[in-house]
Amino acid sequence: MLVLLFALALAAVVATVLIRWIGQAGFLLLAIVPAAGFGWVLSHFLQGTFNDGGALVHSIEWMPSVHLNIDLRLDSLAALFSLIILGVGTLVLVYCWGYFDSNPPRLAKFSGEMVSFAAAMFGLVISDNLLLMYIFWEITSVLSFMLVGYYGERASSRRSAGQALMVTTLGGLAMLVGIILLGRQTGAWTFSAVADIDSLGDVPFILTAVGLILAGALSKSAIAPAHFWLPGAMAAPTPVSAYLHSAAMVKAGIYLVARMAPDFFVVEGWHLIVIGLGVFTMLLGGWMALKQKDLKLILAYGTVSQLGFIMSVISIGSREALQAGLALTFSHSLFKAALFMIVGAIDHTAGTRDIREFSGLGKHQPLMATLAWISALSMAGIPPLFGFIAKETALTTVLEEELLVGMPGQLLLVGLVVGSVLTMAYALYFLHGAFATKSADHPSGGGTSEAVQNMHNMGFSLWIAPLILTVGTVVLGLWPVPMDAAINIHLDNVTPLADGESAFHLELWHGITLPLLLTVFIVIAGLIMHWQRELVRRAQFDAPALGSADHVYDNIVDFFRKISLRLTAQTQRGSLTINLGVIFTVMILLPGSALLLGELNDVRMVLWDTAWQAAAAAVIMAAAVAACFLVNRLSAVIAVGVTGYGLVIVFALHGAPDLALTQALVETVIMVIFVLVLRKLPTTADLRVNGDSNRLRAWIAIAVGLIATVVTLFAINARTAEPISEAIPALADAIGHGANAVNVILVDIRAWDTFGEISVIIIAATGVASLIFRNRSFTRDTRRPVLRTHGRRWLAADVEPEKVQNRSIMVDIATRILFPSMMVLSVYFFFAGHNAPGGGFAGGLVAALAFSLRYLAGGRAELEEALPIDAGRLLGLGLIASGLAAVLPMILDGAPPLTSYYWSWENVPLIGYFSIPSALLFDVGVYLIVIGLIKHVLDSTGSQLDLEEDIRKQRARDRARSLARAAEQRRRHEKTGSRTVARGPLASSPRGPSTATLDPTSHADPDDDNDRKEHK
């Protein structure tokens, strides 16, 4: 189970490379992974693994105090939905092979997202922990957003993607609150624990918790009023619609309700919420489908209707209702995925999905027409197809359901019958619109329409996947025994039969029964509606009679947008001074009020332990005061840096050499970055400000310093328990096998925090580069760095002639000597950090400073010679290394994430005792990420700004030369003209002075006003 989940995740990573390498055929190789998973799950059904409540369980204890254990459970229900996720996922990937004609760069990204979605859905259904299930739940929403927005250049795709993300994540957040409320009230944080609770209806606030959880489930499955996002999501490519919006993502809500219904139907309000909204959605979707002109939208609204049908039945919670709901779920996955694929094939070969442009398609494409007829009739519930069996089972359940006695059961029955009539009508409407040969008065012109005549051939890769799904619909209709057996295994586990009670089975023929008569009525009524489709069309409103949920969504978003704009306009005036003033004022008032209103304890204060601390404090204060008065920007930065180096002394005096080392290195790196940035700013700053404003700043500064000092003083003296820091060294040695507690905390004890922090560093580095490069790419080719020196020079890169005067031979020599030593020191810090000051962060900073020194000495050419590697690759490799340190213990040993291991060897030749912790792999990631961050900074604020400056200066030089040539030409023509005038009529020569102004190099660039000013 865990291996399959990681195999899907690995396939998602490999997918992007595979598709770029071999093109669309790579989808066939990717399909092998879910296909193997489908076979594996099916084999467990055949082996009887899930009989008598059996399940595959895998649990990894991780942060049990906050209920974040990784509890995975593949039971009968999870296995049933896994068959849909993996089986349909396999066929959709095969379908992608034929659907995409070209291999644009985004197709590789698309392939990874599709396989990632399969992995996330599989993780969702096998998650026993409710919080873990929620994590996978939100991952599917994010991946859906990315897949729906595949055509990102289209405004419709961007809007649809954002709408789907907004609706489903809002429902997901409500569900998270419901999960927490349920867990707090019951103490159950897993599905299996919830199932063991007696009298759930008596739990306090249970209806609130259930309602919030249902908000997530119903919004995910497009149940009204959250139904509108699903038709909008049809902007996605058809494989996405066939998988996410018919077989997988929308089934997540169905799965959650199927999981909860046997236990939660006793909660008052459960049936009222789910059944009422489900029936309304079925009727709304069916009616809306009859007015669509786009084949995909007909199926989309049909999907909304079918989801309402399934949800209303499966939520009843009885054994028979679960059987009917699961049968409907499987039948819907088969016929709706096939129909979407068929529409995609039509759109792919005809270039349109508008039913007004189709006539004669059934004769032109008989195979596709046959598959579409079979799948659509299964959707309508026509025998002998599996859809008929599922619908008959649902009608039988509602007629005989003891949990819905009286009016509720009768209203549900009426709603399902009317909804089924609409289903029959829009199934025929779809088939007629797509495949019928229309009359001459039809917009297509009758006969065989132009769109059909111009269709190119449908290849094997386009019809094989819908063929397999359609065959499954027919086979399960004629022989439903396998599906009946699989579903009954789950029913026996959840709602066992009482003694003497017999199970109801899925069968094609149950005799002449009331459900069969209702089916006859449904078919006849649907045929009549199709026959009178013109009358139905006139009954449709141009605008929705009850209003448009889509417009309501737009109005809500617009309302909050206006509120945010007004709020931002009031609070963000664009003044850095005002913003900082507000922040500091809040910092003064809130802690100060808490201090004054709270209980004040006795305070013990010692100014210093040694005179060195006083000296360091004096230096820090002097530098801080100097920074306030210095006009030169670089001098002010240096003064601020002195305060940082003063802290280095304080840390060292307090016995924290590791912190002192890190502080010194970080302060140095910051100085380098400031130098790079200050190159683009004026040398001096104008500190002449209004006197009142200056005084206000001074008072705020005094108040902030005072309140920070006092609050810190009382906070330190308020300690009543032994500090945890006293136990850290022993824990570092026992858990992480390291003597350097700081490094062990970073890469072992609190490694998860560090992983989040390095992720933020990567985002920040990418953001810095994006600000400098703007819409230009900042990726580069990578090669192996080689230290090359030719001729008599100290550095590797050639020196440009115009920059020779700016180079210092002493800096070159110092760089040549220091760089190897700094790299050796960097490696030493990296390996020594587990037991001595250092570590991946400190080692990475030393290496980063070494490369910064090369850049400061020789410019971007020298940096290119020193580190010719794409910074993004360094960051990515670092994140992968740290991620492997997190997941490898789970994969290889079944241990919690980031579990550390330690190996040691005695008497190693030439070394003696040798040991290595597994946390070293995590430290490798930190080391690479720090170097990648500085490489990004140097490439953007350094090399790129240098390049832009060189380009600007070169343009200025070119214009200067051009103007000089033009002036020289004017002087020559003036001299020639004066001679011509003296000689006679040749003064009117056509080669006069005007030709000198036609030099194309003299045309000024309107964006280079600064260059022109500099030239002048």
SVG drawing of the C-alpha trace seen along z (x, -y; Angstrom):
<svg xmlns="http://www.w3.org/2000/svg" viewBox="-46 -82 99 100">
<polyline fill="none" stroke="black" stroke-width="0.4" points="0.0,0.0 2.7,-2.5 4.9,-1.2 2.1,-1.8 1.6,-5.4 5.3,-6.1 5.3,-4.5 2.6,-6.8 4.5,-9.8 7.7,-8.7 5.9,-8.2 4.6,-11.8 8.2,-13.0 9.5,-10.9 6.5,-11.9 7.9,-15.4 11.2,-14.0 9.6,-11.0 7.2,-13.1 9.9,-15.6 12.1,-12.7 9.8,-10.4 6.7,-12.6 3.1,-11.5 4.0,-7.8 5.3,-8.3 1.7,-8.3 1.6,-4.6 4.6,-3.9 3.1,-6.1 -0.1,-4.1 1.8,-1.0 2.0,-2.2 -1.8,-2.7 -2.5,0.4 -0.2,2.4 -1.9,0.8 -5.3,1.8 -4.2,5.4 -2.8,5.4 -6.0,4.1 -8.1,6.5 -5.9,9.4 -6.6,8.7 -10.3,8.9 -9.8,12.3 -7.6,13.5 -10.3,12.5 -8.1,10.0 -11.1,7.8 -13.5,10.5 -14.7,10.4 -13.5,6.9 -9.9,7.5 -7.8,4.6 -4.2,3.7 -3.0,1.4 0.2,-0.7 0.8,-3.1 3.8,-5.4 3.8,-7.2 4.5,-10.9 3.5,-13.7 0.8,-11.7 0.2,-14.5 -1.4,-16.5 -2.9,-13.4 -0.7,-13.6 0.2,-9.9 0.4,-8.6 -2.4,-5.9 -3.1,-4.2 -5.9,-1.6 -6.9,0.1 -10.2,1.7 -13.1,2.8 -14.5,-0.7 -11.1,-2.2 -10.3,0.7 -13.5,0.2 -12.8,-3.5 -9.1,-2.6 -10.3,-0.4 -12.1,-3.5 -9.1,-5.8 -6.5,-3.4 -8.6,-1.8 -10.0,-4.9 -6.7,-6.7 -4.9,-4.0 -7.3,-4.4 -7.2,-8.2 -3.4,-8.1 -3.8,-5.8 -6.3,-8.3 -3.8,-11.1 -1.5,-9.3 -3.9,-9.9 -5.5,-13.2 -2.4,-15.4 -1.0,-15.9 2.1,-17.9 4.5,-17.9 4.6,-21.5 6.6,-22.1 3.5,-22.3 2.4,-18.8 5.3,-17.4 4.0,-19.4 0.5,-18.2 1.5,-14.6 3.2,-15.0 0.1,-16.7 -2.3,-13.9 -0.2,-11.2 0.1,-13.3 -3.6,-13.5 -4.0,-9.8 -1.5,-9.5 -3.3,-12.1 -6.7,-10.5 -5.3,-7.1 -3.8,-8.6 -7.1,-10.2 -9.1,-7.0 -6.5,-4.9 -6.0,-7.6 -7.5,-6.4 -6.3,-9.6 -8.9,-12.3 -6.2,-15.1 -4.1,-13.1 -7.1,-12.6 -7.7,-16.4 -4.1,-17.0 -4.7,-14.8 -8.1,-16.4 -6.5,-19.8 -3.8,-18.5 -6.4,-17.3 -7.9,-20.8 -4.6,-22.4 -3.9,-19.9 -7.3,-20.4 -6.6,-24.1 -3.4,-23.5 -5.1,-21.0 -8.1,-23.1 -5.8,-26.0 -3.9,-24.1 -4.6,-26.7 -3.3,-29.5 -3.3,-32.0 -7.1,-31.8 -9.0,-34.0 -11.8,-31.4 -9.4,-28.8 -7.8,-31.0 -11.2,-32.0 -12.5,-28.4 -9.4,-27.2 -9.6,-29.9 -13.3,-29.3 -12.9,-25.6 -10.0,-26.2 -11.9,-28.8 -15.1,-26.8 -13.4,-23.4 -10.8,-24.9 -13.4,-26.9 -15.4,-23.8 -12.2,-22.0 -11.5,-24.6 -15.0,-24.2 -14.4,-20.5 -11.1,-21.0 -12.9,-22.9 -15.5,-20.1 -12.8,-17.4 -11.2,-19.3 -14.5,-19.8 -15.4,-16.2 -12.0,-15.1 -12.2,-17.4 -15.7,-16.2 -15.2,-12.5 -11.5,-12.0 -11.6,-10.0 -9.2,-11.2 -9.4,-8.2 -12.3,-6.8 -11.9,-3.4 -12.1,-5.1 -15.2,-7.1 -16.9,-3.8 -16.4,-2.4 -18.3,-5.3 -21.7,-4.4 -24.5,-6.9 -22.9,-9.5 -26.2,-11.4 -25.6,-12.4 -22.2,-13.9 -22.2,-17.7 -22.1,-19.9 -22.2,-16.8 -24.6,-18.5 -22.3,-21.4 -19.3,-19.2 -21.2,-17.0 -22.5,-20.0 -19.0,-21.5 -17.6,-18.2 -20.5,-17.9 -19.7,-21.4 -16.4,-20.0 -17.9,-16.8 -20.8,-18.4 -18.7,-21.2 -16.2,-18.7 -18.9,-16.7 -20.5,-19.8 -23.7,-19.6 -25.9,-22.7 -25.3,-25.5 -21.7,-24.7 -22.6,-23.0 -21.5,-25.8 -17.8,-25.2 -18.0,-21.9 -19.5,-23.1 -16.9,-25.9 -14.1,-23.4 -14.9,-22.0 -12.4,-24.6 -9.8,-22.0 -8.6,-19.4 -10.9,-16.5 -8.7,-13.9 -9.0,-16.1 -12.8,-16.2 -12.9,-12.4 -10.8,-11.7 -11.2,-14.5 -14.8,-15.6 -16.5,-12.3 -14.5,-9.4 -12.1,-10.7 -12.2,-14.1 -15.9,-14.6 -16.1,-11.0 -14.1,-12.2 -17.2,-13.7 -19.1,-10.5 -16.4,-8.5 -16.5,-10.6 -20.3,-10.4 -20.2,-6.6 -17.6,-6.3 -19.6,-8.3 -23.2,-7.5 -23.5,-4.1 -22.5,-5.9 -23.8,-9.4 -27.2,-8.9 -28.4,-8.8 -27.5,-12.5 -30.5,-14.7 -30.3,-16.8 -28.0,-14.4 -30.8,-13.2 -32.3,-16.7 -29.0,-18.2 -27.7,-15.6 -30.9,-14.1 -32.5,-17.5 -29.5,-19.1 -28.9,-15.9 -32.4,-15.7 -32.4,-19.4 -29.0,-19.1 -30.3,-16.1 -33.3,-18.1 -31.3,-21.3 -28.5,-19.6 -30.9,-17.6 -32.9,-20.6 -29.8,-22.7 -28.4,-20.0 -31.3,-20.3 -30.5,-23.9 -26.8,-23.5 -25.4,-23.6 -21.9,-22.4 -21.5,-18.6 -19.1,-18.8 -21.5,-21.1 -24.4,-18.7 -22.3,-16.0 -21.1,-18.4 -24.6,-19.3 -25.5,-15.6 -22.6,-14.9 -23.9,-17.4 -27.3,-15.7 -25.9,-12.2 -23.8,-13.3 -26.9,-14.6 -28.6,-11.2 -25.7,-9.2 -25.3,-11.5 -29.0,-11.4 -29.1,-7.6 -25.8,-6.7 -26.4,-9.1 -29.4,-7.1 -26.9,-4.9 -28.6,-1.5 -27.1,1.6 -29.3,1.5 -28.7,-2.3 -24.9,-1.7 -25.2,1.1 -27.3,-1.1 -25.0,-4.1 -21.8,-2.1 -23.4,-0.5 -24.4,-4.0 -20.9,-5.3 -19.2,-2.5 -21.7,-2.7 -21.3,-6.5 -17.5,-6.2 -17.8,-3.8 -20.3,-5.6 -19.4,-9.2 -15.7,-8.8 -16.4,-7.0 -18.7,-9.8 -16.2,-12.5 -13.5,-10.7 -15.9,-10.3 -16.7,-14.1 -12.9,-14.8 -12.3,-12.6 -15.0,-14.4 -13.6,-17.8 -10.1,-16.6 -11.0,-15.5 -13.8,-18.0 -12.5,-21.1 -15.9,-21.8 -18.3,-20.6 -21.3,-22.7 -24.3,-20.5 -25.5,-23.1 -22.6,-22.2 -23.1,-18.4 -25.2,-16.4 -24.6,-12.9 -21.8,-12.1 -23.3,-8.8 -22.9,-7.6 -19.5,-9.1 -18.2,-7.6 -20.2,-4.4 -17.8,-3.0 -17.9,-6.2 -21.6,-6.5 -22.1,-2.9 -20.0,-3.5 -21.7,-6.7 -25.2,-5.2 -24.3,-2.3 -22.8,-4.6 -25.6,-7.2 -28.3,-4.5 -26.5,-3.1 -26.7,-6.6 -30.4,-6.7 -30.9,-3.3 -31.8,-1.2 -31.4,2.6 -29.3,4.7 -26.6,2.2 -25.0,1.8 -26.6,-1.6 -30.0,0.0 -29.1,2.4 -27.7,-0.4 -30.8,-2.6 -33.2,0.4 -31.3,1.1 -31.7,-2.6 -35.4,-2.7 -35.9,0.6 -34.0,-0.8 -36.0,-4.0 -39.3,-2.1 -38.5,0.3 -36.2,-1.8 -37.2,-1.7 -35.1,-4.7 -37.3,-6.9 -40.8,-6.1 -43.7,-8.2 -43.3,-11.6 -39.4,-11.7 -39.3,-8.4 -42.1,-9.4 -40.6,-12.8 -37.2,-11.2 -38.8,-8.6 -40.7,-11.3 -37.4,-13.3 -35.5,-10.4 -38.1,-9.4 -38.4,-13.0 -34.6,-13.3 -34.4,-10.0 -36.9,-11.3 -34.6,-14.3 -31.6,-11.9 -33.4,-10.0 -34.2,-13.2 -30.8,-14.8 -29.2,-11.4 -31.3,-11.4 -30.7,-15.1 -26.9,-14.5 -27.1,-11.6 -29.4,-13.4 -27.2,-16.6 -24.0,-14.7 -24.8,-11.9 -28.2,-12.3 -28.6,-13.4 -30.6,-16.6 -33.2,-18.1 -32.5,-20.8 -33.8,-23.6 -31.2,-22.7 -28.4,-25.3 -25.9,-22.6 -27.7,-22.5 -28.9,-18.9 -27.3,-15.9 -23.6,-15.6 -22.5,-18.9 -19.3,-20.7 -17.8,-20.0 -18.4,-16.3 -17.1,-16.3 -13.8,-17.9 -13.1,-15.6 -9.9,-13.7 -9.6,-10.1 -10.0,-8.9 -7.1,-6.7 -6.8,-3.6 -5.4,-5.7 -8.6,-7.8 -11.2,-5.0 -9.5,-2.1 -10.0,-3.7 -13.8,-4.5 -14.2,-1.0 -12.8,0.7 -15.1,-1.4 -18.1,-0.6 -17.3,3.1 -17.2,2.9 -20.6,1.3 -22.1,4.1 -20.3,7.0 -21.3,5.8 -24.8,5.4 -25.1,8.9 -23.0,10.4 -23.0,8.2 -21.7,11.0 -18.1,9.7 -19.3,6.2 -22.0,7.6 -19.5,9.7 -17.1,6.9 -19.8,4.5 -21.3,7.2 -17.8,7.8 -17.9,4.2 -21.6,4.3 -20.9,7.4 -18.0,5.5 -20.1,2.4 -23.7,3.5 -23.7,7.3 -26.9,9.2 -29.0,10.3 -29.6,13.9 -32.0,15.3 -31.8,12.2 -30.8,12.6 -28.7,10.2 -30.0,8.3 -28.0,9.0 -27.3,6.9 -29.1,8.8 -30.3,7.9 -33.8,9.4 -35.8,9.4 -39.1,10.0 -41.9,7.6 -41.7,5.3 -42.7,1.8 -39.2,0.4 -39.3,2.0 -42.7,0.3 -41.2,-3.0 -38.4,-2.4 -40.9,-1.9 -42.6,-5.2 -39.2,-7.0 -38.3,-5.8 -41.6,-6.7 -41.6,-10.1 -38.1,-10.8 -38.9,-9.8 -41.9,-12.2 -39.7,-15.0 -37.2,-14.3 -40.0,-14.2 -41.3,-17.5 -37.9,-19.0 -39.0,-22.2 -41.6,-22.6 -39.0,-21.9 -36.7,-24.5 -39.4,-27.2 -40.0,-26.3 -36.4,-27.1 -35.7,-30.6 -33.1,-32.7 -31.8,-33.6 -32.0,-31.2 -35.4,-31.6 -33.9,-31.2 -30.8,-33.2 -27.4,-32.2 -25.1,-30.7 -22.2,-31.6 -23.3,-35.3 -23.7,-35.0 -20.1,-33.8 -18.9,-36.7 -20.8,-39.2 -19.4,-37.7 -15.8,-37.8 -16.4,-41.4 -17.8,-42.4 -14.7,-41.2 -12.4,-42.6 -13.9,-46.1 -13.7,-45.7 -10.0,-44.7 -9.3,-47.6 -10.9,-50.1 -9.2,-48.5 -5.8,-48.5 -6.4,-52.2 -6.9,-53.1 -4.0,-51.2 -1.4,-51.0 -0.6,-54.5 2.5,-53.6 4.7,-55.3 7.3,-53.1 7.6,-55.5 3.8,-55.3 3.8,-51.5 6.8,-51.1 5.2,-53.7 2.0,-51.7 4.0,-48.4 6.1,-50.0 3.1,-51.6 1.3,-48.3 4.5,-46.8 4.5,-49.4 0.9,-49.3 0.1,-45.6 3.0,-44.2 3.0,-47.3 -0.7,-46.9 -0.2,-43.2 2.7,-44.1 0.8,-46.8 -2.4,-44.7 -0.6,-41.5 1.0,-40.3 4.5,-41.7 7.0,-39.4 10.3,-40.2 13.1,-41.1 16.7,-40.2 19.0,-42.1 22.8,-41.9 24.3,-44.4 27.2,-42.1 29.1,-39.0 32.4,-40.2 33.8,-43.5 34.0,-42.1 30.2,-42.0 30.1,-45.7 32.7,-46.5 30.7,-44.7 27.5,-46.5 29.2,-49.8 30.4,-49.1 26.9,-48.0 25.3,-51.2 27.9,-53.4 27.5,-51.8 23.7,-52.1 23.9,-55.8 26.4,-56.4 24.1,-54.7 21.4,-57.3 23.6,-60.2 25.7,-58.9 24.8,-60.4 26.8,-58.0 24.7,-55.0 27.6,-52.5 29.0,-53.9 25.6,-53.5 25.4,-49.9 28.8,-49.2 27.8,-50.8 24.7,-48.6 27.0,-45.6 29.1,-46.5 26.1,-46.0 25.8,-42.5 29.4,-41.7 29.0,-43.0 26.4,-40.3 28.9,-37.8 31.1,-38.7 28.1,-38.5 27.2,-35.0 30.7,-33.8 31.0,-35.2 27.8,-33.3 29.2,-30.0 27.4,-29.8 30.2,-29.5 27.9,-27.9 25.6,-30.9 28.5,-33.3 29.9,-31.6 26.6,-31.7 25.9,-35.3 29.3,-36.4 28.8,-34.6 25.3,-35.8 26.4,-39.4 29.1,-39.2 26.8,-37.8 24.3,-40.6 27.1,-43.1 27.9,-41.7 24.3,-41.9 24.0,-45.5 27.0,-46.4 25.5,-44.9 22.2,-46.8 23.8,-50.1 25.5,-50.3 22.1,-51.3 21.4,-54.0 22.8,-57.4 25.9,-57.5 24.4,-59.7 21.0,-60.0 19.1,-63.2 18.5,-63.1 17.1,-66.7 13.6,-66.2 11.0,-68.2 11.9,-68.7 8.5,-67.5 8.8,-64.3 12.3,-63.7 11.2,-64.1 8.3,-61.7 10.7,-59.1 13.0,-59.6 10.1,-59.0 9.0,-55.9 12.5,-54.5 12.9,-55.2 9.6,-53.6 10.3,-50.5 13.7,-50.0 12.3,-50.5 9.3,-48.3 11.3,-45.5 13.9,-45.6 11.3,-45.7 9.1,-43.0 12.1,-40.8 13.4,-41.4 10.1,-40.4 9.6,-37.5 13.0,-36.0 12.3,-36.4 8.8,-34.9 10.2,-31.4 9.0,-29.0 10.0,-25.7 13.3,-24.2 14.2,-25.4 14.1,-22.8 17.5,-24.0 19.1,-22.1 17.9,-18.8 18.9,-19.6 22.5,-18.5 21.6,-15.1 18.9,-14.7 21.2,-15.7 23.6,-13.1 21.0,-10.4 18.8,-11.0 21.1,-12.6 24.4,-11.2 25.9,-14.7 27.7,-17.0 26.7,-20.2 23.2,-20.7 22.4,-23.6 23.2,-21.5 21.4,-18.5 18.3,-20.6 18.3,-22.0 18.8,-18.7 17.3,-16.2 15.1,-17.2 13.4,-20.1 14.3,-19.1 10.7,-19.6 10.9,-23.3 14.2,-23.5 12.6,-21.9 9.9,-24.5 12.5,-27.3 14.6,-26.1 11.5,-25.9 10.9,-29.5 14.5,-30.3 14.0,-28.8 10.8,-30.8 12.6,-34.0 15.6,-33.3 13.3,-32.7 11.4,-35.9 14.6,-38.0 15.6,-36.6 12.1,-37.2 12.2,-40.9 15.4,-41.5 14.9,-39.4 11.2,-40.3 9.6,-38.4 12.9,-37.0 14.1,-33.5 16.8,-33.2 17.7,-29.6 21.1,-28.9 23.1,-26.0 25.2,-24.1 28.7,-22.7 31.4,-21.3 33.4,-24.1 37.1,-24.1 39.7,-26.5 41.5,-27.7 44.3,-30.3 46.1,-31.0 48.9,-33.4 50.1,-35.6 47.0,-36.3 45.7,-35.4 42.0,-34.7 40.4,-32.4 38.4,-34.9 39.8,-37.2 39.9,-40.9 38.1,-43.2 40.5,-46.0 38.2,-48.8 38.0,-47.4 41.7,-46.8 42.0,-50.1 39.2,-49.0 41.0,-45.8 43.4,-45.6 46.2,-43.1 46.1,-42.8 42.5,-41.8 43.2,-39.3 46.1,-37.7 44.1,-37.6 41.2,-36.0 43.4,-33.4 44.9,-32.5 41.8,-32.6 39.3,-30.9 40.7,-27.3 41.2,-27.8 37.6,-29.0 36.3,-26.0 38.3,-23.6 37.0,-25.4 33.5,-25.1 33.9,-21.3 35.4,-21.1 32.5,-23.0 30.0,-20.8 31.5,-17.5 32.4,-18.8 29.1,-20.5 27.5,-17.5 30.0,-17.6 31.6,-21.0 30.7,-24.5 29.6,-24.4 27.1,-22.4 25.5,-22.6 24.3,-26.1 27.6,-27.5 29.6,-25.5 27.2,-26.7 27.7,-30.3 31.5,-30.0 31.3,-28.5 28.9,-31.3 31.3,-33.9 34.1,-32.3 32.1,-32.6 31.1,-36.1 34.8,-37.0 35.4,-35.6 32.6,-37.7 33.7,-40.9 37.2,-40.4 36.6,-39.5 32.9,-40.3 30.4,-38.1 32.9,-36.4 34.8,-35.2 31.7,-34.0 30.8,-32.1 34.2,-30.4 33.9,-29.6 30.3,-28.3 28.8,-27.7 25.8,-25.9 22.1,-27.0 21.1,-28.2 17.7,-26.6 19.3,-23.2 21.3,-23.8 18.1,-24.7 16.2,-21.8 18.9,-19.3 19.1,-20.6 15.4,-20.3 15.4,-16.8 18.2,-15.8 16.5,-17.1 13.2,-15.5 14.9,-12.2 16.2,-12.4 12.5,-12.8 10.9,-10.0 13.6,-7.3 13.0,-6.2 9.3,-5.7 10.1,-3.7 13.0,-1.6 12.2,-1.0 8.6,-2.0 9.8,-4.6 8.4,-8.1 9.7,-10.8 13.1,-12.3 14.0,-9.4 17.8,-9.5 20.2,-6.6 23.8,-6.4 26.7,-4.2 30.1,-4.0 33.3,-1.9 36.2,-1.2 39.8,-1.1 39.3,-2.4 42.7,-2.3 44.5,-5.7 41.5,-7.2 40.7,-5.2 37.2,-5.8 34.7,-6.9 31.0,-7.7 28.4,-9.1 24.7,-10.1 21.9,-9.9 21.1,-13.5 24.2,-14.3 21.9,-13.9 19.6,-16.6 22.6,-18.8 23.7,-18.3 20.4,-19.8 20.9,-22.7 24.4,-23.2 23.3,-23.2 20.3,-25.5 22.5,-28.2 24.9,-28.1 22.0,-28.2 20.5,-31.2 23.7,-33.2 24.2,-32.1 20.7,-33.5 21.5,-36.7 24.8,-37.1 23.3,-36.2 20.5,-38.7 21.6,-41.7 25.2,-41.2 25.7,-39.7 22.4,-40.7 22.6,-44.3 26.2,-44.4 25.1,-43.1 22.3,-45.7 24.8,-48.4 27.3,-47.2 24.5,-47.2 23.4,-50.7 26.9,-52.0 27.5,-50.3 24.4,-51.9 25.6,-55.3 29.0,-54.7 27.3,-53.6 25.1,-56.7 28.1,-58.9 30.1,-57.4 27.0,-57.8 26.6,-61.4 30.3,-62.0 30.1,-60.5 27.0,-62.5 28.7,-65.7 31.8,-64.8 29.7,-64.2 27.9,-67.6 31.3,-69.3 32.4,-67.6 29.2,-68.5 29.3,-72.1 32.9,-72.3 32.0,-70.7 28.9,-72.9 30.8,-76.1 33.2,-75.1 30.3,-74.2 28.7,-77.6 31.9,-79.3 32.2,-77.3 28.6,-77.7 25.5,-75.6 26.7,-72.4 25.6,-73.8 22.2,-72.1 23.6,-68.6 21.1,-65.9 23.7,-64.5 23.3,-67.4 23.5,-67.7 20.2,-65.9 21.7,-62.5 23.9,-62.8 20.8,-62.6 19.7,-59.3 22.3,-57.2 20.2,-54.4 22.5,-54.1 21.5,-57.6 17.9,-56.7 17.4,-57.2 15.8,-54.5 12.8,-56.1 13.6,-53.9 17.1,-55.3 16.6,-58.8 19.2,-58.2 21.7,-57.2 21.1,-60.4 21.5,-62.5 24.8,-60.7 26.1,-61.3 25.2,-65.0"/>
</svg>
